[in-house]
Amino acid sequence: MSRSAAGSWSLRLGRWRGVEIRLHVHFPLLALAVLLAASMPLPHLAGLPRMAVPQALWGLAILAASVALHEVVRTLVARRMGGRTTLVVLGPSGGWVQPQLPSDPPAHLVTALSGPLTYLAIIVSAACGLAAASAQAQTFAEEVAQASYNAPVAAAQSEPTTTVDADALADQAAS
């Protein structure tokens, strides 16, 4: 993709350290489609899972942040390897960066691997965070279940018990 082709389908966001940052037009279109689907009533979703608008916004923010982090790392690694990047286009399925690197094969290899390794680091950190949150939520759920089980038992044990004599009740009813 040439610089003019990338620029014609993207919106200019600004410059960062001499690099022009652009947002591909598909990203806002995806955001609108996701928010529209999240705000629709259930019968109109046609098999899609139900999602609330706040969840949709969080998902879009995480997608944008992960794509931006991926491209920032690639740009910084290219600069570290002696190259430079003039344009970054952020899209919903990933970004586009074409760094100008010295004709050194290790520089190309390291720059090319930096993006996927960034995604791997994002996935591992998200998995660790979700595992920790899941364990914490499971512990909380177990405590709530134990408390909800113990509350009626404790209440039943704290009430005084009385014995009822069936013969005495029958005699009172007959008189």
C-alpha positions in Angstrom: 0.0 0.0 0.0 1.5 3.3 -1.0 1.5 6.4 1.1 -1.2 8.1 -1.0 -3.4 5.0 -0.9 -3.1 4.7 2.9 -3.9 8.4 3.3 -6.9 8.5 1.0 -8.9 6.1 3.2 -7.8 7.4 6.5 -8.4 10.3 8.8 -5.4 12.3 10.1 -5.0 12.2 13.9 -1.8 14.1 14.3 2.0 13.6 14.5 4.1 11.9 17.2 7.9 12.2 17.1 7.8 13.0 13.4 5.4 10.2 12.5 2.1 11.0 11.0 -0.7 9.0 12.7 -3.9 8.2 10.8 -7.0 6.3 11.5 -8.4 4.1 8.7 -12.0 4.9 7.9 -13.0 1.3 8.6 -12.3 1.8 12.3 -15.0 4.4 13.0 -17.4 2.3 10.7 -16.7 -0.8 12.8 -17.3 1.3 16.0 -20.6 2.5 14.7 -21.7 -1.0 13.7 -20.7 -2.5 17.1 -22.5 0.3 19.0 -25.6 -0.1 16.8 -25.6 -3.8 17.4 -25.1 -3.3 21.1 -28.1 -0.9 21.3 -30.5 -3.0 19.3 -33.2 -5.1 21.0 -32.5 -8.8 21.2 -34.7 -10.1 18.3 -32.8 -8.0 15.7 -29.4 -9.5 16.5 -29.9 -12.7 14.4 -27.7 -15.0 16.4 -25.1 -12.5 17.6 -24.4 -12.6 21.3 -26.1 -9.8 23.3 -23.7 -7.1 24.4 -24.4 -3.9 26.3 -23.1 -0.5 25.1 -20.5 -0.1 27.9 -19.1 -3.6 27.1 -19.0 -2.6 23.4 -17.1 0.6 24.2 -14.6 -1.3 26.4 -14.0 -3.8 23.6 -13.5 -1.0 21.0 -11.1 0.8 23.4 -9.1 -2.4 24.0 -8.9 -3.0 20.2 -7.7 0.5 19.5 -5.2 0.4 22.3 -3.7 -2.9 21.3 -3.4 -1.9 17.6 -1.8 1.4 18.7 0.6 -0.3 21.0 1.6 -2.8 18.3 2.4 0.0 15.8 4.1 2.2 18.4 6.4 -0.7 19.3 7.2 -1.4 15.6 7.9 2.3 15.0 10.2 2.5 18.1 12.0 -0.8 17.2 12.5 0.5 13.6 14.0 3.7 15.0 16.3 1.7 17.3 17.5 -0.4 14.4 18.5 2.7 12.5 15.4 3.2 10.4 12.6 5.6 10.4 8.9 5.6 10.0 6.9 8.5 8.5 3.3 7.1 8.5 1.3 4.8 10.7 -2.3 3.9 9.8 -4.4 2.3 12.5 -7.1 0.0 11.3 -9.6 -2.4 12.9 -7.8 -5.5 11.8 -4.3 -4.1 12.6 -2.2 -1.2 11.6 0.0 -0.4 8.7 3.6 0.8 9.0 6.2 0.8 6.3 9.5 1.7 8.0 12.5 2.6 6.0 15.2 0.4 7.4 18.9 0.0 6.5 19.7 -2.9 4.2 20.6 -5.1 7.1 18.6 -8.4 7.3 18.7 -8.6 11.2 17.1 -5.1 11.3 14.3 -6.2 9.1 13.8 -9.4 11.1 13.8 -7.7 14.5 11.4 -5.0 13.2 9.1 -7.6 11.6 9.0 -9.7 14.8 8.4 -6.8 17.2 4.7 -6.5 16.2 3.7 -10.1 16.7 5.7 -10.3 19.9 3.8 -7.2 21.2 0.5 -9.0 20.5 1.9 -12.1 22.3 2.8 -9.9 25.3 -0.7 -8.3 25.3 -2.3 -11.8 25.1 -0.2 -13.2 28.0 -0.8 -10.2 30.2 -4.5 -10.3 29.5 -4.7 -14.0 30.2 -2.9 -13.5 33.5 -5.2 -10.6 34.4 -8.3 -12.6 33.6 -7.0 -15.6 35.5 -6.3 -13.5 38.6 -9.7 -11.8 38.3 -11.4 -15.2 37.7 -9.8 -16.7 40.8 -10.7 -13.6 42.8 -14.3 -13.8 41.5 -14.5 -17.5 42.2 -13.3 -17.0 45.8 -15.8 -14.3 46.3 -18.6 -16.5 44.8 -17.6 -19.3 47.1 -17.7 -17.0 50.1 -21.2 -15.7 49.1 -22.4 -19.3 48.6 -21.1 -20.4 51.9 -22.6 -17.3 53.7 -26.0 -17.9 52.0 -25.9 -21.5 53.1 -24.8 -20.7 56.6 -27.3 -17.9 57.2 -30.4 -20.1 57.3 -28.6 -22.8 59.3 -27.4 -20.2 61.8 -30.8 -18.6 62.1 -32.5 -22.0 62.6 -30.0 -22.9 65.3 -30.4 -19.6 67.1 -34.2 -19.9 67.5 -35.4 -21.7 70.6 -36.9 -25.1 69.9 -40.2 -26.1 71.6 -41.7 -29.5 71.8 -45.4 -30.0 71.0 -47.4 -32.6 72.8 -49.9 -33.9 70.2 -52.3 -35.4 72.9 -52.5 -32.1 74.7 -53.4 -30.3 71.5 -56.0 -32.8 70.7 -57.6 -32.4 74.2 -57.6 -28.6 73.8 -59.2 -28.8 70.4 -61.9 -31.2 71.7 -62.9 -28.9 74.6 
